[in-house]
Amino acid sequence: MDWEGWGRAPEGFDAATLYASSLLQPDTAARVREAFPVLSSPAGLAAEATVCAQLLQTVARGDNLILEDQLRDWSEELRRR
């Protein structure tokens, strides 16, 4: 079991995590965004920012490098929102 991320998180955290996991497949990412309207809410923005920041930290440690460009693009899009 993975407990280091266990606890309270912003509403939409799981949806944002699923969205992040689909970034390499833009059609799937769009479907995730459609399926989880919470991602268009203020709480969803907080969840997306949290997940994006966490994943960018993993990139800085050398993990999830395949997602680096998509995560940086996502972070820029989040800043504009």
ROPATOR-433827 format. One record per atom (N, C-alpha, C): x, y, z; atom name; residue in one letter; residue number from 1. Coordinates in nm, 3 decimals, always signed. Example, Ala and Ser with C-alpha at 12.3 -4.5 7.8 and 13.67 -1.06 7.14 Angstrom:
residues 2
+---------+---------+---------+-------+--------+-----+
:    east :   north :      up : atome : residu : num :
+---------+---------+---------+-------+--------+-----+
:  +1.319 :  -0.569 :  +0.780 :     N :      A :   1 :
:  +1.230 :  -0.450 :  +0.780 :    CA :      A :   1 :
:  +1.320 :  -0.330 :  +0.780 :     C :      A :   1 :
:  +1.285 :  -0.225 :  +0.708 :     N :      S :   2 :
:  +1.367 :  -0.106 :  +0.714 :    CA :      S :   2 :
:  +1.290 :  +0.003 :  +0.787 :     C :      S :   2 :
+---------+---------+---------+-------+--------+-----+
***
This chain:
residues 81
+---------+---------+---------+-------+--------+-----+
:    east :   north :      up : atome : residu : num :
+---------+---------+---------+-------+--------+-----+
:  +0.084 :  -0.118 :  +0.000 :     N :      M :   1 :
:  +0.000 :  +0.000 :  +0.000 :    CA :      M :   1 :
:  +0.089 :  +0.125 :  +0.000 :     C :      M :   1 :
:  +0.034 :  +0.230 :  -0.054 :     N :      D :   2 :
:  +0.107 :  +0.356 :  -0.067 :    CA :      D :   2 :
:  +0.044 :  +0.457 :  +0.029 :     C :      D :   2 :
:  +0.111 :  +0.486 :  +0.140 :     N :      W :   3 :
:  +0.053 :  +0.571 :  +0.242 :    CA :      W :   3 :
:  +0.108 :  +0.712 :  +0.245 :     C :      W :   3 :
:  +0.216 :  +0.741 :  +0.173 :     N :      E :   4 :
:  +0.274 :  +0.874 :  +0.190 :    CA :      E :   4 :
:  +0.181 :  +0.985 :  +0.141 :     C :      E :   4 :
:  +0.088 :  +0.955 :  +0.053 :     N :      G :   5 :
:  -0.006 :  +1.055 :  +0.005 :    CA :      G :   5 :
:  -0.142 :  +1.046 :  +0.072 :     C :      G :   5 :
:  -0.151 :  +0.966 :  +0.177 :     N :      W :   6 :
:  -0.278 :  +0.943 :  +0.243 :    CA :      W :   6 :
:  -0.318 :  +1.063 :  +0.327 :     C :      W :   6 :
:  -0.444 :  +1.095 :  +0.326 :     N :      G :   7 :
:  -0.494 :  +1.205 :  +0.408 :    CA :      G :   7 :
:  -0.587 :  +1.293 :  +0.328 :     C :      G :   7 :
:  -0.611 :  +1.411 :  +0.380 :     N :      R :   8 :
:  -0.703 :  +1.504 :  +0.315 :    CA :      R :   8 :
:  -0.635 :  +1.568 :  +0.195 :     C :      R :   8 :
:  -0.715 :  +1.591 :  +0.095 :     N :      A :   9 :
:  -0.666 :  +1.656 :  -0.027 :    CA :      A :   9 :
:  -0.779 :  +1.744 :  -0.080 :     C :      A :   9 :
:  -0.745 :  +1.839 :  -0.166 :     N :      P :  10 :
:  -0.850 :  +1.923 :  -0.224 :    CA :      P :  10 :
:  -0.952 :  +1.840 :  -0.301 :     C :      P :  10 :
:  -1.076 :  +1.886 :  -0.301 :     N :      E :  11 :
:  -1.178 :  +1.821 :  -0.382 :    CA :      E :  11 :
:  -1.129 :  +1.814 :  -0.526 :     C :      E :  11 :
:  -1.143 :  +1.700 :  -0.588 :     N :      G :  12 :
:  -1.099 :  +1.683 :  -0.725 :    CA :      G :  12 :
:  -0.957 :  +1.629 :  -0.738 :     C :      G :  12 :
:  -0.893 :  +1.601 :  -0.627 :     N :      F :  13 :
:  -0.754 :  +1.554 :  -0.630 :    CA :      F :  13 :
:  -0.741 :  +1.425 :  -0.711 :     C :      F :  13 :
:  -0.831 :  +1.331 :  -0.691 :     N :      D :  14 :
:  -0.822 :  +1.205 :  -0.765 :    CA :      D :  14 :
:  -0.846 :  +1.228 :  -0.914 :     C :      D :  14 :
:  -0.942 :  +1.315 :  -0.947 :     N :      A :  15 :
:  -0.968 :  +1.347 :  -1.087 :    CA :      A :  15 :
:  -0.847 :  +1.415 :  -1.149 :     C :      A :  15 :
:  -0.783 :  +1.504 :  -1.075 :     N :      A :  16 :
:  -0.664 :  +1.572 :  -1.125 :    CA :      A :  16 :
:  -0.549 :  +1.473 :  -1.144 :     C :      A :  16 :
:  -0.538 :  +1.375 :  -1.057 :     N :      T :  17 :
:  -0.436 :  +1.273 :  -1.070 :    CA :      T :  17 :
:  -0.461 :  +1.189 :  -1.196 :     C :      T :  17 :
:  -0.587 :  +1.154 :  -1.218 :     N :      L :  18 :
:  -0.622 :  +1.079 :  -1.339 :    CA :      L :  18 :
:  -0.591 :  +1.164 :  -1.463 :     C :      L :  18 :
:  -0.625 :  +1.291 :  -1.458 :     N :      Y :  19 :
:  -0.596 :  +1.381 :  -1.570 :    CA :      Y :  19 :
:  -0.445 :  +1.383 :  -1.597 :     C :      Y :  19 :
:  -0.366 :  +1.398 :  -1.493 :     N :      A :  20 :
:  -0.220 :  +1.401 :  -1.508 :    CA :      A :  20 :
:  -0.169 :  +1.272 :  -1.571 :     C :      A :  20 :
:  -0.228 :  +1.162 :  -1.532 :     N :      S :  21 :
:  -0.185 :  +1.033 :  -1.585 :    CA :      S :  21 :
:  -0.221 :  +1.016 :  -1.732 :     C :      S :  21 :
:  -0.311 :  +1.098 :  -1.781 :     N :      S :  22 :
:  -0.356 :  +1.086 :  -1.920 :    CA :      S :  22 :
:  -0.294 :  +1.193 :  -2.011 :     C :      S :  22 :
:  -0.204 :  +1.274 :  -1.960 :     N :      L :  23 :
:  -0.150 :  +1.385 :  -2.038 :    CA :      L :  23 :
:  -0.079 :  +1.342 :  -2.167 :     C :      L :  23 :
:  -0.026 :  +1.224 :  -2.172 :     N :      L :  24 :
:  +0.041 :  +1.177 :  -2.294 :    CA :      L :  24 :
:  -0.059 :  +1.135 :  -2.401 :     C :      L :  24 :
:  -0.186 :  +1.126 :  -2.364 :     N :      Q :  25 :
:  -0.293 :  +1.090 :  -2.457 :    CA :      Q :  25 :
:  -0.396 :  +1.203 :  -2.457 :     C :      Q :  25 :
:  -0.377 :  +1.305 :  -2.539 :     N :      P :  26 :
:  -0.464 :  +1.424 :  -2.534 :    CA :      P :  26 :
:  -0.614 :  +1.395 :  -2.545 :     C :      P :  26 :
:  -0.652 :  +1.298 :  -2.627 :     N :      D :  27 :
:  -0.795 :  +1.265 :  -2.639 :    CA :      D :  27 :
:  -0.849 :  +1.211 :  -2.507 :     C :      D :  27 :
:  -0.771 :  +1.128 :  -2.443 :     N :      T :  28 :
:  -0.812 :  +1.072 :  -2.313 :    CA :      T :  28 :
:  -0.815 :  +1.183 :  -2.208 :     C :      T :  28 :
:  -0.715 :  +1.271 :  -2.209 :     N :      A :  29 :
:  -0.713 :  +1.381 :  -2.114 :    CA :      A :  29 :
:  -0.837 :  +1.469 :  -2.129 :     C :      A :  29 :
:  -0.877 :  +1.495 :  -2.252 :     N :      A :  30 :
:  -0.999 :  +1.574 :  -2.276 :    CA :      A :  30 :
:  -1.122 :  +1.502 :  -2.223 :     C :      A :  30 :
:  -1.126 :  +1.372 :  -2.240 :     N :      R :  31 :
:  -1.240 :  +1.294 :  -2.188 :    CA :      R :  31 :
:  -1.244 :  +1.296 :  -2.036 :     C :      R :  31 :
:  -1.128 :  +1.289 :  -1.973 :     N :      V :  32 :
:  -1.123 :  +1.297 :  -1.826 :    CA :      V :  32 :
:  -1.177 :  +1.432 :  -1.780 :     C :      V :  32 :
:  -1.134 :  +1.538 :  -1.846 :     N :      R :  33 :
:  -1.180 :  +1.672 :  -1.810 :    CA :      R :  33 :
:  -1.332 :  +1.684 :  -1.826 :     C :      R :  33 :
:  -1.386 :  +1.624 :  -1.931 :     N :      E :  34 :
:  -1.532 :  +1.624 :  -1.952 :    CA :      E :  34 :
:  -1.603 :  +1.543 :  -1.844 :     C :      E :  34 :
:  -1.547 :  +1.430 :  -1.808 :     N :      A :  35 :
:  -1.612 :  +1.339 :  -1.713 :    CA :      A :  35 :
:  -1.611 :  +1.392 :  -1.570 :     C :      A :  35 :
:  -1.518 :  +1.482 :  -1.539 :     N :      F :  36 :
:  -1.505 :  +1.534 :  -1.403 :    CA :      F :  36 :
:  -1.515 :  +1.686 :  -1.403 :     C :      F :  36 :
:  -1.637 :  +1.738 :  -1.405 :     N :      P :  37 :
:  -1.654 :  +1.883 :  -1.408 :    CA :      P :  37 :
:  -1.595 :  +1.955 :  -1.288 :     C :      P :  37 :
:  -1.564 :  +1.884 :  -1.181 :     N :      V :  38 :
:  -1.500 :  +1.945 :  -1.065 :    CA :      V :  38 :
:  -1.369 :  +2.013 :  -1.106 :     C :      V :  38 :
:  -1.307 :  +1.964 :  -1.213 :     N :      L :  39 :
:  -1.181 :  +2.023 :  -1.257 :    CA :      L :  39 :
:  -1.197 :  +2.165 :  -1.310 :     C :      L :  39 :
:  -1.322 :  +2.206 :  -1.337 :     N :      S :  40 :
:  -1.348 :  +2.343 :  -1.382 :    CA :      S :  40 :
:  -1.386 :  +2.435 :  -1.266 :     C :      S :  40 :
:  -1.383 :  +2.384 :  -1.146 :     N :      S :  41 :
:  -1.422 :  +2.462 :  -1.028 :    CA :      S :  41 :
:  -1.298 :  +2.519 :  -0.959 :     C :      S :  41 :
:  -1.318 :  +2.615 :  -0.867 :     N :      P :  42 :
:  -1.204 :  +2.664 :  -0.788 :    CA :      P :  42 :
:  -1.135 :  +2.551 :  -0.709 :     C :      P :  42 :
:  -1.212 :  +2.459 :  -0.654 :     N :      A :  43 :
:  -1.151 :  +2.347 :  -0.582 :    CA :      A :  43 :
:  -1.070 :  +2.260 :  -0.678 :     C :      A :  43 :
:  -1.122 :  +2.241 :  -0.797 :     N :      G :  44 :
:  -1.052 :  +2.163 :  -0.898 :    CA :      G :  44 :
:  -0.920 :  +2.228 :  -0.938 :     C :      G :  44 :
:  -0.921 :  +2.360 :  -0.947 :     N :      L :  45 :
:  -0.798 :  +2.432 :  -0.979 :    CA :      L :  45 :
:  -0.693 :  +2.407 :  -0.870 :     C :      L :  45 :
:  -0.736 :  +2.411 :  -0.745 :     N :      A :  46 :
:  -0.643 :  +2.382 :  -0.635 :    CA :      A :  46 :
:  -0.592 :  +2.239 :  -0.643 :     C :      A :  46 :
:  -0.679 :  +2.146 :  -0.676 :     N :      A :  47 :
:  -0.639 :  +2.006 :  -0.689 :    CA :      A :  47 :
:  -0.540 :  +1.988 :  -0.803 :     C :      A :  47 :
:  -0.570 :  +2.050 :  -0.917 :     N :      E :  48 :
:  -0.479 :  +2.039 :  -1.031 :    CA :      E :  48 :
:  -0.343 :  +2.099 :  -0.999 :     C :      E :  48 :
:  -0.343 :  +2.214 :  -0.936 :     N :      A :  49 :
:  -0.216 :  +2.279 :  -0.902 :    CA :      A :  49 :
:  -0.135 :  +2.192 :  -0.806 :     C :      A :  49 :
:  -0.203 :  +2.129 :  -0.712 :     N :      T :  50 :
:  -0.136 :  +2.042 :  -0.616 :    CA :      T :  50 :
:  -0.073 :  +1.922 :  -0.685 :     C :      T :  50 :
:  -0.152 :  +1.855 :  -0.768 :     N :      V :  51 :
:  -0.102 :  +1.737 :  -0.838 :    CA :      V :  51 :
:  +0.012 :  +1.774 :  -0.933 :     C :      V :  51 :
:  -0.006 :  +1.882 :  -1.005 :     N :      C :  52 :
:  +0.097 :  +1.926 :  -1.099 :    CA :      C :  52 :
:  +0.228 :  +1.956 :  -1.025 :     C :      C :  52 :
:  +0.218 :  +2.028 :  -0.915 :     N :      A :  53 :
:  +0.338 :  +2.061 :  -0.837 :    CA :      A :  53 :
:  +0.406 :  +1.935 :  -0.782 :     C :      A :  53 :
:  +0.326 :  +1.843 :  -0.733 :     N :      Q :  54 :
:  +0.383 :  +1.718 :  -0.681 :    CA :      Q :  54 :
:  +0.457 :  +1.642 :  -0.791 :     C :      Q :  54 :
:  +0.397 :  +1.636 :  -0.908 :     N :      L :  55 :
:  +0.461 :  +1.563 :  -1.017 :    CA :      L :  55 :
:  +0.584 :  +1.635 :  -1.070 :     C :      L :  55 :
:  +0.581 :  +1.767 :  -1.072 :     N :      L :  56 :
:  +0.700 :  +1.841 :  -1.113 :    CA :      L :  56 :
:  +0.815 :  +1.819 :  -1.014 :     C :      L :  56 :
:  +0.783 :  +1.800 :  -0.887 :     N :      Q :  57 :
:  +0.886 :  +1.766 :  -0.790 :    CA :      Q :  57 :
:  +0.948 :  +1.630 :  -0.822 :     C :      Q :  57 :
:  +0.865 :  +1.536 :  -0.867 :     N :      T :  58 :
:  +0.921 :  +1.405 :  -0.901 :    CA :      T :  58 :
:  +1.011 :  +1.416 :  -1.024 :     C :      T :  58 :
:  +0.975 :  +1.503 :  -1.118 :     N :      V :  59 :
:  +1.060 :  +1.525 :  -1.236 :    CA :      V :  59 :
:  +1.196 :  +1.579 :  -1.192 :     C :      V :  59 :
:  +1.193 :  +1.673 :  -1.098 :     N :      A :  60 :
:  +1.319 :  +1.731 :  -1.048 :    CA :      A :  60 :
:  +1.409 :  +1.624 :  -0.985 :     C :      A :  60 :
:  +1.348 :  +1.516 :  -0.936 :     N :      R :  61 :
:  +1.426 :  +1.406 :  -0.877 :    CA :      R :  61 :
:  +1.463 :  +1.300 :  -0.980 :     C :      R :  61 :
:  +1.422 :  +1.321 :  -1.105 :     N :      G :  62 :
:  +1.456 :  +1.227 :  -1.211 :    CA :      G :  62 :
:  +1.350 :  +1.124 :  -1.243 :     C :      G :  62 :
:  +1.233 :  +1.137 :  -1.184 :     N :      D :  63 :
:  +1.122 :  +1.045 :  -1.212 :    CA :      D :  63 :
:  +1.022 :  +1.112 :  -1.307 :     C :      D :  63 :
:  +0.938 :  +1.034 :  -1.369 :     N :      N :  64 :
:  +0.830 :  +1.084 :  -1.455 :    CA :      N :  64 :
:  +0.881 :  +1.177 :  -1.565 :     C :      N :  64 :
:  +1.003 :  +1.154 :  -1.610 :     N :      L :  65 :
:  +1.062 :  +1.242 :  -1.710 :    CA :      L :  65 :
:  +0.983 :  +1.244 :  -1.841 :     C :      L :  65 :
:  +0.912 :  +1.136 :  -1.869 :     N :      I :  66 :
:  +0.832 :  +1.130 :  -1.991 :    CA :      I :  66 :
:  +0.719 :  +1.234 :  -1.990 :     C :      I :  66 :
:  +0.679 :  +1.276 :  -1.871 :     N :      L :  67 :
:  +0.570 :  +1.374 :  -1.857 :    CA :      L :  67 :
:  +0.620 :  +1.518 :  -1.844 :     C :      L :  67 :
:  +0.749 :  +1.540 :  -1.842 :     N :      E :  68 :
:  +0.802 :  +1.672 :  -1.810 :    CA :      E :  68 :
:  +0.744 :  +1.783 :  -1.897 :     C :      E :  68 :
:  +0.746 :  +1.768 :  -2.027 :     N :      D :  69 :
:  +0.696 :  +1.874 :  -2.115 :    CA :      D :  69 :
:  +0.547 :  +1.899 :  -2.092 :     C :      D :  69 :
:  +0.470 :  +1.792 :  -2.080 :     N :      Q :  70 :
:  +0.326 :  +1.807 :  -2.058 :    CA :      Q :  70 :
:  +0.297 :  +1.873 :  -1.923 :     C :      Q :  70 :
:  +0.374 :  +1.836 :  -1.821 :     N :      L :  71 :
:  +0.354 :  +1.897 :  -1.689 :    CA :      L :  71 :
:  +0.388 :  +2.046 :  -1.691 :     C :      L :  71 :
:  +0.494 :  +2.082 :  -1.761 :     N :      R :  72 :
:  +0.530 :  +2.224 :  -1.768 :    CA :      R :  72 :
:  +0.424 :  +2.303 :  -1.845 :     C :      R :  72 :
:  +0.372 :  +2.244 :  -1.953 :     N :      D :  73 :
:  +0.263 :  +2.310 :  -2.027 :    CA :      D :  73 :
:  +0.139 :  +2.324 :  -1.939 :     C :      D :  73 :
:  +0.108 :  +2.219 :  -1.864 :     N :      W :  74 :
:  -0.007 :  +2.221 :  -1.775 :    CA :      W :  74 :
:  +0.011 :  +2.328 :  -1.668 :     C :      W :  74 :
:  +0.130 :  +2.338 :  -1.613 :     N :      S :  75 :
:  +0.154 :  +2.438 :  -1.508 :    CA :      S :  75 :
:  +0.135 :  +2.580 :  -1.563 :     C :      S :  75 :
:  +0.178 :  +2.603 :  -1.686 :     N :      E :  76 :
:  +0.157 :  +2.735 :  -1.748 :    CA :      E :  76 :
:  +0.009 :  +2.763 :  -1.768 :     C :      E :  76 :
:  -0.065 :  +2.662 :  -1.812 :     N :      E :  77 :
:  -0.209 :  +2.677 :  -1.831 :    CA :      E :  77 :
:  -0.278 :  +2.705 :  -1.698 :     C :      E :  77 :
:  -0.235 :  +2.638 :  -1.591 :     N :      L :  78 :
:  -0.293 :  +2.662 :  -1.459 :    CA :      L :  78 :
:  -0.264 :  +2.804 :  -1.411 :     C :      L :  78 :
:  -0.147 :  +2.855 :  -1.439 :     N :      R :  79 :
:  -0.113 :  +2.994 :  -1.400 :    CA :      R :  79 :
:  -0.205 :  +3.094 :  -1.468 :     C :      R :  79 :
:  -0.242 :  +3.067 :  -1.592 :     N :      R :  80 :
:  -0.331 :  +3.158 :  -1.664 :    CA :      R :  80 :
:  -0.474 :  +3.153 :  -1.611 :     C :      R :  80 :
:  -0.511 :  +3.042 :  -1.547 :     N :      R :  81 :
:  -0.648 :  +3.030 :  -1.494 :    CA :      R :  81 :
:  -0.657 :  +3.104 :  -1.363 :     C :      R :  81 :
+---------+---------+---------+-------+--------+-----+
***
